[in-house]
């Protein structure tokens, strides 16, 4: 990590903020979707994209919370272009409905920021009877990306502007189950461990971007796909299922963890910065290209996950 302000090759570090990594960038020709845009780094990502002129669609589970965030941003940035749409990533029906509504709006789509997530939850199944962390963090985003890909391709073709797909992963991908993805045991409650399941879902985010990048390259489509670690961040709601850890983190985090503007920096860097033009299939942290785990670089595992995800998301 480029800690304590030490700058990496990009000129940015762990202490850089979302505003700093996007300084001077004109995004007024761009349209973006940000999932999980009503809390945590999703709010700051939305605010900074809007500050740079991007038309942002906030894809949120709680529409009222989304509208409150929109109003607060508009008070600061009256010219901001922001819409709020409902999306529950743990429900494939909700993902399909959102994608259909977005396509009906005839809006372009330059940036798809798959940001939303849950962390280390107790064992639960989604509405589609799939383990909740895998369903929400990976599968919902996999389906959303697939359904909106033609819109992104058309936008890239008509605007002659590179499209970018950004998966917010985590260094937590390093603590996945030993086999990486438990294809045959996705819903195995007896072997479920909250943190390994979280790591599995975050590993899936990286593998998804890796395989997607390869497919887009083969199609010669001007769209990139990358993943990133935002950093360990104070003041988010991700740790709500772990009261003691959350309390200690809030108390001590200000001394060694990132704040929200720093936590949203790598997302905004990968989404907007011209340094990332043409870069695809990479894993970023602290606004620099990072080195993920060996499992995250496994092309065969990425292909297997892709096929597995298609099986789970295709209607029977």
C-alpha positions in Angstrom: 0.0 0.0 0.0 1.1 3.5 -0.7 0.7 4.5 2.9 1.5 7.6 4.9 1.2 9.8 1.8 3.9 7.9 -0.2 2.9 8.3 -3.8 2.8 5.4 -6.2 3.5 5.5 -10.0 0.1 7.3 -10.6 1.2 10.2 -8.4 -1.5 9.3 -5.8 -1.4 7.5 -2.5 -3.6 6.0 0.3 -4.2 9.6 1.6 -5.4 10.9 -1.8 -9.1 11.8 -1.9 -11.7 11.3 -4.5 -11.7 15.0 -5.4 -7.9 15.0 -5.7 -7.7 12.0 -8.1 -10.4 13.5 -10.3 -9.3 17.2 -10.2 -9.7 19.0 -13.5 -11.6 16.2 -15.2 -14.7 17.1 -17.2 -17.2 14.3 -17.0 -20.1 16.3 -18.4 -20.4 14.0 -21.4 -20.7 10.9 -19.2 -23.6 8.9 -17.6 -23.0 6.6 -14.7 -24.7 4.1 -12.5 -23.5 3.7 -8.9 -24.9 0.8 -6.9 -25.1 1.2 -3.2 -25.0 5.0 -3.7 -27.0 5.9 -0.5 -24.3 5.1 2.1 -20.6 4.9 2.8 -18.2 5.4 -0.1 -21.2 5.2 -2.6 -22.4 8.6 -1.4 -18.9 10.2 -1.9 -18.5 8.5 -5.2 -21.8 9.9 -6.4 -21.0 13.4 -5.1 -17.6 13.6 -6.7 -18.8 12.2 -10.1 -21.7 14.8 -10.0 -19.1 17.4 -9.1 -17.2 16.6 -12.2 -20.4 16.9 -14.3 -21.3 13.2 -14.7 -25.0 12.4 -14.9 -25.3 9.8 -12.0 -28.1 7.3 -11.5 -28.1 6.2 -7.9 -29.1 2.5 -7.8 -30.2 2.0 -4.2 -32.2 -0.5 -2.2 -33.8 2.3 -0.1 -35.2 4.9 -2.4 -36.0 7.4 0.4 -32.4 7.2 1.6 -31.3 7.8 -2.0 -33.5 10.8 -2.4 -32.1 12.3 0.9 -28.6 11.9 -0.4 -29.6 13.4 -3.7 -31.1 16.5 -2.0 -28.0 17.0 0.2 -25.7 16.8 -2.9 -27.9 19.3 -4.8 -27.6 21.8 -1.9 -23.9 21.7 -2.4 -23.9 21.3 -6.2 -27.1 22.8 -7.6 -26.0 21.9 -11.2 -25.7 18.2 -10.3 -27.5 15.7 -12.5 -28.7 12.9 -10.3 -31.5 10.3 -10.5 -32.6 7.7 -8.0 -33.7 4.2 -8.9 -34.5 1.2 -6.8 -32.3 -1.8 -6.9 -32.0 -4.8 -4.6 -29.0 -6.7 -5.7 -30.0 -9.8 -3.7 -33.0 -10.2 -5.9 -32.6 -11.2 -9.6 -36.1 -10.0 -10.3 -35.2 -6.5 -8.9 -32.0 -6.5 -11.0 -34.0 -7.4 -14.1 -36.6 -4.7 -13.4 -33.9 -2.1 -12.8 -32.1 -2.9 -16.0 -35.4 -2.8 -18.0 -36.3 0.5 -16.5 -32.9 1.9 -17.3 -33.0 0.7 -20.9 -36.5 2.2 -21.3 -35.1 5.6 -20.1 -32.9 5.7 -23.2 -30.1 7.1 -21.1 -26.6 6.4 -22.3 -24.2 4.4 -20.0 -20.5 5.2 -19.9 -19.7 4.1 -16.4 -21.0 1.2 -14.4 -19.7 1.2 -10.8 -20.6 -2.0 -9.0 -20.1 -0.6 -5.5 -22.8 -2.0 -3.2 -22.0 -4.9 -0.8 -22.7 -6.6 2.4 -19.9 -7.8 4.7 -19.5 -10.9 7.0 -23.2 -11.5 7.5 -24.7 -14.5 9.4 -25.7 -17.3 7.1 -28.7 -16.2 5.1 -30.2 -17.0 1.7 -31.2 -14.4 -0.9 -34.7 -14.2 -2.4 -33.4 -16.6 -5.0 -32.2 -19.1 -2.4 -28.5 -18.3 -2.9 -26.1 -17.5 0.0 -26.5 -13.8 0.6 -23.0 -12.5 0.3 -22.3 -14.3 -2.9 -25.7 -13.4 -4.2 -25.5 -9.7 -3.4 -21.8 -8.9 -3.8 -21.2 -10.9 -6.9 -24.2 -12.5 -8.6 -26.4 -9.4 -8.6 -23.6 -7.3 -10.1 -22.8 -10.0 -12.6 -26.4 -10.1 -13.8 -26.7 -6.3 -13.8 -23.5 -5.9 -15.9 -24.7 -8.6 -18.3 -28.1 -6.9 -18.8 -26.6 -3.4 -19.3 -23.7 -4.4 -21.5 -25.4 -3.8 -24.8 -26.4 -0.3 -23.6 -22.7 0.3 -22.7 -21.5 -1.0 -26.1 -23.9 1.2 -27.9 -22.9 4.2 -25.9 -19.2 3.6 -26.5 -19.8 3.2 -30.2 -22.0 6.3 -30.6 -20.1 8.6 -28.3 -16.6 7.4 -29.2 -15.8 7.5 -25.5 -14.4 4.5 -23.6 -16.8 2.8 -21.3 -15.6 1.7 -17.9 -16.9 -1.1 -15.6 -15.6 -0.8 -12.0 -16.0 -3.6 -9.5 -15.4 -2.6 -5.9 -13.7 -5.6 -4.4 -11.6 -5.8 -1.2 -8.2 -7.1 0.1 -10.6 -9.4 1.9 -10.5 -11.5 -1.3 -7.3 -13.1 0.2 -9.2 -14.8 3.0 -11.6 -16.7 0.8 -12.2 -20.5 1.2 -9.1 -22.5 0.3 -10.6 -23.6 -3.0 -11.4 -20.0 -3.8 -15.0 -20.4 -5.0 -17.1 -23.2 -3.4 -19.0 -24.1 -6.6 -20.5 -27.2 -5.1 -21.1 -25.7 -1.6 -22.3 -22.2 -2.2 -25.3 -22.9 0.0 -23.6 -25.2 2.5 -24.6 -23.8 5.9 -22.6 -26.4 7.9 -19.3 -25.2 6.3 -20.2 -21.5 6.3 -17.8 -19.0 7.8 -18.8 -15.4 7.6 -15.4 -14.0 6.7 -14.4 -16.7 4.2 -17.8 -16.2 2.5 -17.1 -12.5 2.3 -13.7 -13.2 0.9 -15.2 -15.6 -1.6 -17.6 -12.9 -2.9 -14.8 -10.3 -3.1 -12.6 -12.8 -5.0 -15.5 -13.3 -7.4 -15.6 -9.5 -8.0 -12.0 -9.6 -9.2 -12.5 -12.8 -11.3 -15.6 -11.3 -12.9 -13.8 -8.2 -14.0 -10.8 -10.3 -15.2 -12.9 -12.6 -17.4 -15.1 -9.7 -18.6 -12.0 -7.7 -19.6 -10.8 -10.6 -21.7 -14.1 -11.0 -23.5 -14.4 -7.3 -24.2 -10.9 -7.3 -25.6 -11.7 -10.3 -27.9 -14.8 -8.4 -29.1 -12.6 -5.3 -29.7 -15.2 -3.3 -27.7 -14.0 0.0 -26.3 -15.0 -0.8 -22.7 -12.7 -1.7 -19.9 -13.4 -3.8 -16.7 -11.3 -3.4 -13.6 -11.6 -4.2 -9.9 -10.3 -2.4 -6.8 -9.8 -2.4 -3.0 -11.1 0.9 -1.6 -9.1 0.6 1.6 -10.1 -0.1 5.2 -12.5 2.7 6.0 -14.0 4.2 9.1 -17.6 5.4 9.3 -19.3 2.9 7.0 -22.2 0.6 7.8 -20.6 -2.6 6.5 -19.6 -3.9 9.9 -23.1 -3.6 11.4 -23.3 -7.4 12.0 -20.1 -7.2 14.2 -20.9 -4.8 17.1 -17.7 -5.1 19.1 -15.4 -4.9 16.0 -17.4 -2.0 14.7 -17.2 -0.1 18.0 -13.4 -0.5 18.4 -13.0 0.3 14.7 -14.9 3.6 15.1 -12.8 4.5 18.2 -9.4 3.7 16.8 -9.9 3.9 13.0 -9.3 7.7 12.8 -5.6 7.0 13.5 -4.9 4.4 10.9 -7.9 3.9 8.6 -9.1 5.9 5.6 -11.9 8.4 5.8 -14.8 8.3 3.3 -13.2 10.8 0.8 -10.0 8.7 0.8 -12.1 5.5 0.6 -13.9 6.7 -2.6 -10.7 7.8 -4.3 -9.7 4.6 -6.0 -13.2 4.2 -7.4 -13.2 7.7 -8.9 -9.6 7.2 -10.1 -10.5 4.1 -12.0 -13.8 5.5 -13.3 -12.5 8.9 -14.5 -8.8 9.4 -14.6 -7.2 9.5 -18.1 -4.2 7.5 -16.7 -6.5 4.4 -16.7 -7.6 4.8 -20.4 -7.2 1.4 -22.1 -6.2 -0.4 -18.9 -8.4 -3.4 -18.4 -8.5 -6.6 -16.2 -6.4 -5.0 -13.5 -6.8 -4.8 -9.7 -6.2 -1.3 -8.1 -5.6 -0.1 -4.6 -4.7 3.3 -3.4 -5.2 4.7 -6.9 -2.4 2.5 -8.3 -2.3 -0.9 -10.0 -2.0 -3.6 -7.2 -1.2 -7.3 -7.0 -4.1 -9.5 -6.0 -3.8 -13.1 -4.8 -2.8 -16.0 -7.0 -6.5 -17.2 -7.0 -7.6 -13.8 -8.3 -5.2 -14.2 -11.3 -6.4 -17.7 -12.1 -7.8 -17.5 -15.7 -9.4 -20.9 -15.5 -11.1 -20.1 -12.2 -12.4 -16.9 -13.7 -13.8 -18.8 -16.7 -15.4 -21.4 -14.4 -17.0 -18.7 -12.2 -18.4 -17.0 -15.4 -20.0 -20.2 -16.5 -21.3 -21.0 -13.0 -22.8 -17.4 -12.7 -24.5 -17.7 -16.1 -26.1 -21.0 -14.9 -27.4 -19.3 -11.7 -28.7 -16.2 -13.4 -30.2 -17.6 -16.5 -34.0 -18.1 -16.0 -34.9 -21.8 -16.1 
